[in-house]
Amino acid sequence: MNRAARILSLVAASMLCAATALATTTAQPTGGDADHGKTVYARCAACHDLNTGKTVLGPSMKGIVGRKAGAMPGFAYSPALQASAVVWTPASLDAYIAAPTRFVPGTNMAFAGLPDARDRADLIAFLQQAAR
């Protein structure tokens, strides 16, 4: 490959990396509005307790951020979630809430996902404050 072709390849690769970074940044907003997240959480409340540690239809959200997936005592998780190496961080919660069965194939989570990135960011901000 001659020098001009190498330079052109490097420029193209740099542009591709920049476009990928921009797409990732715009698809996953940082921060979030916890007040709006409380409204979004209303969709979750029928199945998930917020902070008592009580199992309802799904596991409690108490202490969710920083907890290993499938580790809340007293809940019968799917083998797929128990075997995963997922630790619930804002990023992993975002990916899971967006499409649970795509993020952890074999999960029992009976929820199609929350497609709106802003709603997910707001929900996660709320969980970080309210589910300690």
Buried (B, 14 or more C-beta within 10 A) or exposed (E): EEEEEEEEEEEEEEEEEEEEEEEEEEEBEEEBBBEBBBEBBEEBEEEBBBBEBEBEEBBBBBBBBEBEBBBBEEBEBBEBBEEBEBEBEBEBBBBBBBBBBEBBEEBBBEBEBBEEBEBBBBBBBBBBBBBE
